[in-house]
């Protein structure tokens, strides 16, 4: 049999601020340290239409509230990101970050970014911040798992 030298150079870590995503980040950092990989941390902000803010937009006149919503979402994400950055730094793992505005769906944005960065592995948590606690695997994780071109690791 031939050699199966699998090399994981680039890990795409998708986080959303949920405990599940923080468990995924700890796993990603440990793996990156072990196999000498770099991590790109990706956070996809809520799509304002999917966040139930259409009424807010109509009430306040459109674009400005949308920008404000994105800024508030980005500010919250920066707190989560700093937490993961500190852990990566403490473990000597190279980590870069990216926040993108959800234009289509979170899963599609994750998949696009994985392709763009030529990720060897995508790591994310089982469930995000939604209220559907009974689901075994969340809709974003399920969509990424079903459509990714590279391996996907879903951390429980």
Phi and psi in degrees as GROMACS dihedral restraints (atoms count N, CA, C in turn):
[ dihedral_restraints ]
;  ai    aj    ak    al  type     phi  dphi    fc
    3     4     5     6     1   -78.2    20    10
    4     5     6     7     1   166.9    20    10
    6     7     8     9     1   -79.4    20    10
    7     8     9    10     1   135.8    20    10
    9    10    11    12     1  -107.1    20    10
   10    11    12    13     1    72.4    20    10
   12    13    14    15     1   -80.5    20    10
   13    14    15    16     1    94.4    20    10
   15    16    17    18     1   -91.7    20    10
   16    17    18    19     1   124.9    20    10
   18    19    20    21     1  -116.9    20    10
   19    20    21    22     1   122.1    20    10
   21    22    23    24     1  -100.9    20    10
   22    23    24    25     1   102.8    20    10
   24    25    26    27     1   -96.6    20    10
   25    26    27    28     1   -37.3    20    10
   27    28    29    30     1  -126.0    20    10
   28    29    30    31     1   121.4    20    10
   30    31    32    33     1  -110.0    20    10
   31    32    33    34     1   129.2    20    10
   33    34    35    36     1  -100.3    20    10
   34    35    36    37     1   118.4    20    10
   36    37    38    39     1  -109.0    20    10
   37    38    39    40     1   116.4    20    10
   39    40    41    42     1   -99.7    20    10
   40    41    42    43     1   124.9    20    10
   42    43    44    45     1  -126.3    20    10
   43    44    45    46     1   155.1    20    10
   45    46    47    48     1  -134.8    20    10
   46    47    48    49     1     7.0    20    10
   48    49    50    51     1    92.9    20    10
   49    50    51    52     1    -4.0    20    10
   51    52    53    54     1   -80.0    20    10
   52    53    54    55     1   159.9    20    10
   54    55    56    57     1   -60.3    20    10
   55    56    57    58     1   -36.1    20    10
   57    58    59    60     1   -60.9    20    10
   58    59    60    61     1   -39.8    20    10
   60    61    62    63     1   -72.2    20    10
   61    62    63    64     1   -30.7    20    10
   63    64    65    66     1   -70.9    20    10
   64    65    66    67     1   -34.9    20    10
   66    67    68    69     1   -64.3    20    10
   67    68    69    70     1   -40.4    20    10
   69    70    71    72     1   -62.3    20    10
   70    71    72    73     1   -39.1    20    10
   72    73    74    75     1   -66.5    20    10
   73    74    75    76     1   -40.3    20    10
   75    76    77    78     1   -63.2    20    10
   76    77    78    79     1   -40.5    20    10
   78    79    80    81     1   -65.3    20    10
   79    80    81    82     1   -44.6    20    10
   81    82    83    84     1   -61.0    20    10
   82    83    84    85     1   -42.7    20    10
   84    85    86    87     1   -64.7    20    10
   85    86    87    88     1   -43.8    20    10
   87    88    89    90     1   -61.7    20    10
   88    89    90    91     1   -43.6    20    10
   90    91    92    93     1   -65.9    20    10
   91    92    93    94     1   -45.5    20    10
   93    94    95    96     1   -60.1    20    10
   94    95    96    97     1   -39.8    20    10
   96    97    98    99     1   -65.3    20    10
   97    98    99   100     1   -41.7    20    10
   99   100   101   102     1   -66.7    20    10
  100   101   102   103     1   -43.2    20    10
  102   103   104   105     1  -103.8    20    10
  103   104   105   106     1     8.6    20    10
  105   106   107   108     1    57.4    20    10
  106   107   108   109     1    56.8    20    10
  108   109   110   111     1  -111.9    20    10
  109   110   111   112     1   167.4    20    10
  111   112   113   114     1  -110.7    20    10
  112   113   114   115     1   151.8    20    10
  114   115   116   117     1  -114.9    20    10
  115   116   117   118     1   136.2    20    10
  117   118   119   120     1  -108.3    20    10
  118   119   120   121     1   118.5    20    10
  120   121   122   123     1   -90.4    20    10
  121   122   123   124     1   126.5    20    10
  123   124   125   126     1  -121.1    20    10
  124   125   126   127     1   130.1    20    10
  126   127   128   129     1  -121.7    20    10
  127   128   129   130     1   127.2    20    10
  129   130   131   132     1  -104.5    20    10
  130   131   132   133     1   115.8    20    10
  132   133   134   135     1   -71.0    20    10
  133   134   135   136     1   160.1    20    10
  135   136   137   138     1   -60.6    20    10
  136   137   138   139     1   142.4    20    10
  138   139   140   141     1   -76.8    20    10
  139   140   141   142     1   125.9    20    10
  141   142   143   144     1   -57.9    20    10
  142   143   144   145     1   -31.7    20    10
  144   145   146   147     1   -69.4    20    10
  145   146   147   148     1   -38.4    20    10
  147   148   149   150     1   -78.3    20    10
  148   149   150   151     1   -16.5    20    10
  150   151   152   153     1   -87.6    20    10
  151   152   153   154     1     6.9    20    10
  153   154   155   156     1    76.1    20    10
  154   155   156   157     1    25.8    20    10
  156   157   158   159     1  -103.7    20    10
  157   158   159   160     1    13.5    20    10
  159   160   161   162     1   -59.0    20    10
  160   161   162   163     1   -42.0    20    10
  162   163   164   165     1   -61.7    20    10
  163   164   165   166     1   -39.6    20    10
  165   166   167   168     1   -61.2    20    10
  166   167   168   169     1   -45.0    20    10
  168   169   170   171     1   -60.3    20    10
  169   170   171   172     1   -45.8    20    10
  171   172   173   174     1   -63.2    20    10
  172   173   174   175     1   -40.9    20    10
  174   175   176   177     1   -66.1    20    10
  175   176   177   178     1   -39.0    20    10
  177   178   179   180     1  -104.3    20    10
  178   179   180   181     1     4.2    20    10
  180   181   182   183     1    93.1    20    10
  181   182   183   184     1    20.9    20    10
  183   184   185   186     1   100.8    20    10
  184   185   186   187     1  -110.3    20    10
  186   187   188   189     1   -65.6    20    10
  187   188   189   190     1   -44.3    20    10
  189   190   191   192     1   -58.0    20    10
  190   191   192   193     1   -47.0    20    10
  192   193   194   195     1   -61.7    20    10
  193   194   195   196     1   -34.2    20    10
  195   196   197   198     1   -63.4    20    10
  196   197   198   199     1   -43.1    20    10
  198   199   200   201     1   -64.7    20    10
  199   200   201   202     1   -40.0    20    10
  201   202   203   204     1   -63.5    20    10
  202   203   204   205     1   -40.9    20    10
  204   205   206   207     1   -61.4    20    10
  205   206   207   208     1   -44.2    20    10
  207   208   209   210     1   -63.2    20    10
  208   209   210   211     1   -42.5    20    10
  210   211   212   213     1   -63.3    20    10
  211   212   213   214     1   -42.0    20    10
  213   214   215   216     1   -64.5    20    10
  214   215   216   217     1   -43.1    20    10
  216   217   218   219     1   -63.0    20    10
  217   218   219   220     1   -41.3    20    10
  219   220   221   222     1   -65.9    20    10
  220   221   222   223     1   -39.6    20    10
  222   223   224   225     1   -62.9    20    10
  223   224   225   226     1   -42.9    20    10
  225   226   227   228     1   -63.3    20    10
  226   227   228   229     1   -42.3    20    10
  228   229   230   231     1   -63.0    20    10
  229   230   231   232     1   -36.5    20    10
  231   232   233   234     1   -59.4    20    10
  232   233   234   235     1   -34.0    20    10
  234   235   236   237     1   -64.6    20    10
  235   236   237   238     1   -46.0    20    10
  237   238   239   240     1   -64.6    20    10
  238   239   240   241     1   -41.9    20    10
  240   241   242   243     1   -62.8    20    10
  241   242   243   244     1   -44.0    20    10
  243   244   245   246     1   -58.3    20    10
  244   245   246   247     1   -39.3    20    10
  246   247   248   249     1   -59.4    20    10
  247   248   249   250     1   -45.3    20    10
  249   250   251   252     1   -72.7    20    10
  250   251   252   253     1   -38.1    20    10
  252   253   254   255     1   -59.4    20    10
  253   254   255   256     1   -43.2    20    10
  255   256   257   258     1   -61.7    20    10
  256   257   258   259     1   -43.7    20    10
  258   259   260   261     1   -64.6    20    10
  259   260   261   262     1   -41.1    20    10
  261   262   263   264     1   -63.9    20    10
  262   263   264   265     1   -44.7    20    10
  264   265   266   267     1   -61.3    20    10
  265   266   267   268     1   -43.6    20    10
  267   268   269   270     1   -62.3    20    10
  268   269   270   271     1   -23.0    20    10
  270   271   272   273     1  -103.6    20    10
  271   272   273   274     1     4.8    20    10
  273   274   275   276     1    69.6    20    10
  274   275   276   277     1    29.5    20    10
  276   277   278   279     1  -103.8    20    10
  277   278   279   280     1   131.7    20    10
  279   280   281   282     1   -75.4    20    10
  280   281   282   283     1   126.6    20    10
  282   283   284   285     1  -138.1    20    10
  283   284   285   286     1   130.2    20    10
  285   286   287   288     1  -117.2    20    10
  286   287   288   289     1   157.2    20    10
  288   289   290   291     1  -125.5    20    10
  289   290   291   292     1   155.0    20    10
  291   292   293   294     1  -150.1    20    10
  292   293   294   295     1   132.1    20    10
  294   295   296   297     1  -115.4    20    10
  295   296   297   298     1   128.5    20    10
  297   298   299   300     1  -125.4    20    10
  298   299   300   301     1   149.8    20    10
  300   301   302   303     1   -82.4    20    10
  301   302   303   304     1   127.1    20    10
  303   304   305   306     1   -63.5    20    10
  304   305   306   307     1   109.3    20    10
  306   307   308   309     1   -96.2    20    10
  307   308   309   310     1   -28.4    20    10
  309   310   311   312     1  -126.2    20    10
  310   311   312   313     1   -71.5    20    10
  312   313   314   315     1  -150.9    20    10
  313   314   315   316     1   156.5    20    10
  315   316   317   318     1   -58.4    20    10
  316   317   318   319     1   -44.7    20    10
  318   319   320   321     1   -61.4    20    10
  319   320   321   322     1   -44.1    20    10
  321   322   323   324     1   -62.5    20    10
  322   323   324   325     1   -39.6    20    10
  324   325   326   327     1   -65.8    20    10
  325   326   327   328     1   -40.6    20    10
  327   328   329   330     1   -63.0    20    10
  328   329   330   331     1   -45.5    20    10
  330   331   332   333     1   -64.3    20    10
  331   332   333   334     1   -41.0    20    10
  333   334   335   336     1   -62.0    20    10
  334   335   336   337     1   -43.1    20    10
  336   337   338   339     1   -70.0    20    10
  337   338   339   340     1   -35.4    20    10
  339   340   341   342     1   -62.4    20    10
  340   341   342   343     1   -41.9    20    10
  342   343   344   345     1   -66.9    20    10
  343   344   345   346     1   -45.2    20    10
  345   346   347   348     1   -60.0    20    10
  346   347   348   349     1   -40.5    20    10
  348   349   350   351     1   -92.7    20    10
  349   350   351   352     1    -0.3    20    10
  351   352   353   354     1    56.1    20    10
  352   353   354   355     1    47.7    20    10
  354   355   356   357     1   -63.6    20    10
  355   356   357   358     1   139.0    20    10
  357   358   359   360     1   -87.2    20    10
  358   359   360   361     1   -20.4    20    10
  360   361   362   363     1  -156.5    20    10
  361   362   363   364     1   138.0    20    10
  363   364   365   366     1  -108.6    20    10
  364   365   366   367     1   131.8    20    10
  366   367   368   369     1  -122.9    20    10
  367   368   369   370     1   131.7    20    10
  369   370   371   372     1  -153.0    20    10
  370   371   372   373     1   166.5    20    10
  372   373   374   375     1   -81.2    20    10
  373   374   375   376     1   165.7    20    10
  375   376   377   378     1   -69.3    20    10
  376   377   378   379     1   -40.7    20    10
  378   379   380   381     1  -138.3    20    10
  379   380   381   382     1   146.4    20    10
  381   382   383   384     1   -95.0    20    10
  382   383   384   385     1  -143.9    20    10
  384   385   386   387     1   -88.8    20    10
  385   386   387   388     1     5.7    20    10
  387   388   389   390     1   -69.8    20    10
  388   389   390   391     1   167.6    20    10
  390   391   392   393     1   -85.8    20    10
  391   392   393   394     1    -1.3    20    10
  393   394   395   396     1   -84.7    20    10
  394   395   396   397     1    72.2    20    10
  396   397   398   399     1   -67.9    20    10
  397   398   399   400     1   -22.9    20    10
  399   400   401   402     1   -77.9    20    10
  400   401   402   403     1   -13.9    20    10
  402   403   404   405     1   -68.8    20    10
  403   404   405   406     1   138.5    20    10
  405   406   407   408     1   -72.2    20    10
  406   407   408   409     1   -40.7    20    10
  408   409   410   411     1  -136.8    20    10
  409   410   411   412     1   135.2    20    10
  411   412   413   414     1   -70.8    20    10
  412   413   414   415     1   164.4    20    10
  414   415   416   417     1   -65.3    20    10
  415   416   417   418     1   -36.7    20    10
  417   418   419   420     1   -67.1    20    10
  418   419   420   421     1   -49.9    20    10
  420   421   422   423     1   -59.2    20    10
  421   422   423   424     1   -42.0    20    10
  423   424   425   426     1   -63.3    20    10
  424   425   426   427     1   -44.1    20    10
  426   427   428   429     1   -66.8    20    10
  427   428   429   430     1   -40.1    20    10
  429   430   431   432     1   -64.7    20    10
  430   431   432   433     1   -46.6    20    10
  432   433   434   435     1   -58.2    20    10
  433   434   435   436     1   -42.8    20    10
  435   436   437   438     1   -75.6    20    10
  436   437   438   439     1   -18.0    20    10
  438   439   440   441     1  -123.8    20    10
  439   440   441   442     1    -4.2    20    10
  441   442   443   444     1   -70.4    20    10
  442   443   444   445     1   148.0    20    10
  444   445   446   447     1   -92.6    20    10
  445   446   447   448     1    -9.4    20    10
  447   448   449   450     1  -120.9    20    10
  448   449   450   451     1   170.3    20    10
  450   451   452   453     1   -60.9    20    10
  451   452   453   454     1   149.8    20    10
  453   454   455   456     1  -126.2    20    10
  454   455   456   457     1   132.6    20    10
  456   457   458   459     1  -114.6    20    10
  457   458   459   460     1   119.1    20    10
  459   460   461   462     1  -107.8    20    10
  460   461   462   463     1   120.9    20    10
  462   463   464   465     1   -97.6    20    10
  463   464   465   466     1   127.6    20    10
